[in-house]
Amino acid sequence: MNEYVAYAGEQFTIEWYFDENDVSESLEYFLSMSPTQQRKVLMLFKRIGDFGRISDMTKFRNEGDGIYAFKPQPDRLLSFFYVGKKVIVTNGFLKKSQKLPKREKDKAIKLMASYDERVKKGEYYA
C-alpha cells in the first residue's frame, strides 16, 4: 500500500502523487534530497498544513493553471489543491533558471488531470 500522506495538518493534508504503476516521482525526488533540504520541505508542508497558507512568495507561489510551487531553494516541488483540503505534490526538480520550466509545469498539469480522473473513477486510493 502506498504511503500517500506527507503531512496531515489542521488546514490541509499534503500528499504525494502516485501514478498508475504506484510510482511517486515527487516522493522519489524528496527522498533523493539531502536531510537539510528534506527538513526545509517538511517545514513548508507543516506551515501550509497547519495554517492553510504560506504568505512568503519566495517559499510558495501560484504558478497559474492551478499549479503551485513549494520553493525550498534551490529545489521546486509542484503541487495543486484538491477537494477535501488536500494538497497533492506532483513532481520535483532542481531549479536552474529564473522561469519555471514549461515541461515541469505541463507535467504537473497532466498529473493533476490524471489524479482527478482516477479519484472520480474510484481508482486512485487502494
N, C-alpha and C positions, 0 to 999 in steps of 0.2 A: 504494500500500500504506500502511496506517495505521501510525503510529509509536505502538505501544501502551505501550512501556516509558517510564515517567517516571524510574525509578531502579532499578538492579539491585544489591542488596546481598548480603552473605553469608547473611543470615537470610531475607529476603523480597525479592521483586521487586514494585515498585509500578507499576501500570498504569493508564492512562486507560481508562474505559469508552467504547466506541463503539456507537451504535445501529445499526439495520438499514440506515440510509442513510449509514453511515460518518461520522456526526457525533458529536463528543465534546463534550458540554456542559461537562464538567469541564475538559477541556483548553482550550476557548474561554474559560472563566471564568479559568483560570490565566493565559492569555496577555493577558487584559484587566487583570490586576493590575499594580501598579507594580513596578519592579525590586526594590525593598526587600521588598515583600510576597512576590514570587516567591522571593527568597532565603530568607525565613522558611519557606515551604512546602517548598522543596528541603532545607533543614536538617532539618525534621521527617521527610521521606521518607528522608533519609540515616540519621537516627537509628534509625527502625524497621527500615529495610532492613539496616543493618549489625549492630544489636544485638538486634533482634527484639521490642523493646518501647519504649514511652515511658511512664515512671512518672508523669510530671507531668500530672495531670488537667486542668490549665489549658492544656495543649498537645495532648492526645489523650485522648478519652473514649469509653467504651462507652455508646452511646445506647439500647441494647436492641434486640431483634429482629434481632440480627446486624449492626447498623449501628454504625459507629464514626465519630467526627468528629476530623479534624485541625483544630486551632484556632489558626491564626496570626491573632491579634487584628487587626482586627475581623471577619475572614473565617472561613468554615467550609467545609471540604471533606469531604463524607460518603463513606464507603467501607465495604467488607466484606472479610473474609478468605476466600480460596478455596483449594481443594486445590492442591498444588504450590507451597506457600509464596508465594502471591500475595496482594497487597492491591489491590483494584480500586476506583479512585476514580470515583464515580458522578456527583456533582453538587456545585456550589459556590454559595455565596451570601454576601451581606453580612449579618452578624448585626445585628439591630435590636432584639432583646428578650432577656430572660434565658432564656426557654424556646426549645428547638428547634422551629421551625415545623412543625406536623403535615404540611403539604403537602410540605415538603422531605424529611422522613423517609419519608413514603409514596412519594415519587418514588424515593428510594434503594432502598426495599424492592422496588418494581416493577422497577427496573433490575437488581437482584440476581437476581430470578427470571428475567428475560429472559436475562441473561448465562448463568445455569446451564443453562437450556433450550437456548440456542443452542450452548453448548460441548458439551453432551451429544449434540446432533444433528450436531456437526462443522461447524457453520455460522459460528462466531464468528471464528476465525482463518483468514485467507485463505491 
